Amino acid sequence: MVSADILERLSATLVSRRDADPNVSYVAKLFHKGQEAILKKVGEESVEVIMAAKDGDKLHIVREVADLWFHTLVLLAHEGLSHEDVLAELARREGISGIDEKAARKGH
Ligand SMILES: N=c1c2ncn([C@@H]3O[C@H](COP(=O)(O)OP(=O)(O)OP(=O)(O)O)[C@@H](O)[C@H]3O)c2ncn1[C@@H]1O[C@H](COP(=O)(O)O)[C@@H](O)[C@H]1O
């Protein structure tokens, strides 16, 4: 199983690209172009996820979702946020379901 540490490493890489050369680094180029360009990529990749899902090719879906996750991570970094903020929000939402998760896991 691939470790979620990749999010840690990728986020650190994204932060390091703030001062990198836009001619060498794709992320630095996006940061340099600014929020509009990043949002455009997030929009494009969202559409590509939808098209891949309709297509039904599982590898294609995974690749497009990876593109979308990556560009949303770039957006978070641009806004001074990170994956940790999103993970914290997801953790905060644990338990909002009407289903008793412990009982469901036990098969009750
Ligand atoms: N995970 C990714 C990643 N996923 C996708 N991409 C790039 O995202 C771009 C968008 O893909 P598209 O399919 O839209 O292709 P495109 O039409 O060429 O895109 P545009 O240049 O027109 O926006 C491509 O150039 C991909 O290479 C990524 N670029 C970088 N990373 C990670 O970011 C790190 C830093 O990258 P650099 O900033 O390039 O050093 C890398 O080590 C990787 O870990």
The ligand as an SDF file (V2000), in Angstrom:
LIG
                    3D

 44 47  0  0  0  0  0  0  0  0999 V2000
    2.3970   15.5850   -9.4340 N   0  0  0  0  0  0  0  0  0  0  0  0
    2.7870   16.3900  -10.2770 C   0  0  0  0  0  0  0  0  0  0  0  0
    2.0690   16.6210  -11.5070 C   0  0  0  0  0  0  0  0  0  0  0  0
    0.9270   16.0740  -11.9810 N   0  0  0  0  0  0  0  0  0  0  0  0
    0.7060   16.6660  -13.1580 C   0  0  0  0  0  0  0  0  0  0  0  0
    1.6800   17.5570  -13.4470 N   0  0  0  0  0  0  0  0  0  0  0  0
    1.8060   18.4150  -14.6240 C   0  0  0  0  0  0  0  0  0  0  0  0
    0.5940   19.0840  -14.8250 O   0  0  0  0  0  0  0  0  0  0  0  0
    0.5430   19.5240  -16.1480 C   0  0  0  0  0  0  0  0  0  0  0  0
   -0.8880   19.5620  -16.5900 C   0  0  0  0  0  0  0  0  0  0  0  0
   -1.2110   18.5000  -17.3620 O   0  0  0  0  0  0  0  0  0  0  0  0
   -2.1380   18.6180  -18.6260 P   0  0  0  0  0  0  0  0  0  0  0  0
   -2.6090   17.2380  -18.8690 O   0  0  0  0  0  0  0  0  0  0  0  0
   -3.1940   19.6330  -18.4430 O   0  0  0  0  0  0  0  0  0  0  0  0
   -1.0810   19.0190  -19.7540 O   0  0  0  0  0  0  0  0  0  0  0  0
   -0.7050   20.4000  -20.4070 P   0  0  0  0  0  0  0  0  0  0  0  0
   -1.7110   20.6980  -21.4460 O   0  0  0  0  0  0  0  0  0  0  0  0
    0.7180   20.2440  -20.8390 O   0  0  0  0  0  0  0  0  0  0  0  0
   -0.8030   21.4970  -19.2550 O   0  0  0  0  0  0  0  0  0  0  0  0
   -0.5540   23.0530  -19.3570 P   0  0  0  0  0  0  0  0  0  0  0  0
    0.9440   23.2800  -19.2860 O   0  0  0  0  0  0  0  0  0  0  0  0
   -1.1570   23.5410  -20.6280 O   0  0  0  0  0  0  0  0  0  0  0  0
   -1.2530   23.6040  -18.1500 O   0  0  0  0  0  0  0  0  0  0  0  0
    1.5210   18.6670  -16.9490 C   0  0  0  0  0  0  0  0  0  0  0  0
    2.5940   19.4800  -17.3840 O   0  0  0  0  0  0  0  0  0  0  0  0
    2.0200   17.6630  -15.9170 C   0  0  0  0  0  0  0  0  0  0  0  0
    3.3940   17.3700  -16.0490 O   0  0  0  0  0  0  0  0  0  0  0  0
    2.5360   17.5560  -12.4240 C   0  0  0  0  0  0  0  0  0  0  0  0
    3.6840   18.2990  -12.2030 N   0  0  0  0  0  0  0  0  0  0  0  0
    4.3510   18.0770  -11.0460 C   0  0  0  0  0  0  0  0  0  0  0  0
    3.9370   17.1780  -10.0790 N   0  0  0  0  0  0  0  0  0  0  0  0
    4.6710   17.0350   -8.8170 C   0  0  0  0  0  0  0  0  0  0  0  0
    5.1950   18.3080   -8.4670 O   0  0  0  0  0  0  0  0  0  0  0  0
    6.5860   18.1800   -8.2480 C   0  0  0  0  0  0  0  0  0  0  0  0
    7.2780   19.4750   -8.6430 C   0  0  0  0  0  0  0  0  0  0  0  0
    7.2180   19.6450  -10.0420 O   0  0  0  0  0  0  0  0  0  0  0  0
    8.0180   20.8570  -10.7270 P   0  0  0  0  0  0  0  0  0  0  0  0
    7.3580   22.0990  -10.2900 O   0  0  0  0  0  0  0  0  0  0  0  0
    7.8450   20.6320  -12.2120 O   0  0  0  0  0  0  0  0  0  0  0  0
    9.4310   20.7720  -10.3060 O   0  0  0  0  0  0  0  0  0  0  0  0
    7.0240   16.9640   -9.0580 C   0  0  0  0  0  0  0  0  0  0  0  0
    8.1870   16.3970   -8.5450 O   0  0  0  0  0  0  0  0  0  0  0  0
    5.8240   16.0480   -8.8900 C   0  0  0  0  0  0  0  0  0  0  0  0
    5.9250   15.3660   -7.6520 O   0  0  0  0  0  0  0  0  0  0  0  0
  1  2  2  0
  2  3  1  0
  2 31  1  0
  3  4  1  0
  3 28  2  0
  4  5  2  0
  5  6  1  0
  6  7  1  0
  6 28  1  0
  7  8  1  0
  7 26  1  0
  8  9  1  0
  9 10  1  0
  9 24  1  0
 10 11  1  0
 11 12  1  0
 12 13  2  0
 12 14  1  0
 12 15  1  0
 15 16  1  0
 16 17  2  0
 16 18  1  0
 16 19  1  0
 19 20  1  0
 20 21  2  0
 20 22  1  0
 20 23  1  0
 24 25  1  0
 24 26  1  0
 26 27  1  0
 28 29  1  0
 29 30  2  0
 30 31  1  0
 31 32  1  0
 32 33  1  0
 32 43  1  0
 33 34  1  0
 34 35  1  0
 34 41  1  0
 35 36  1  0
 36 37  1  0
 37 38  2  0
 37 39  1  0
 37 40  1  0
 41 42  1  0
 41 43  1  0
 43 44  1  0
M  END
$$$$
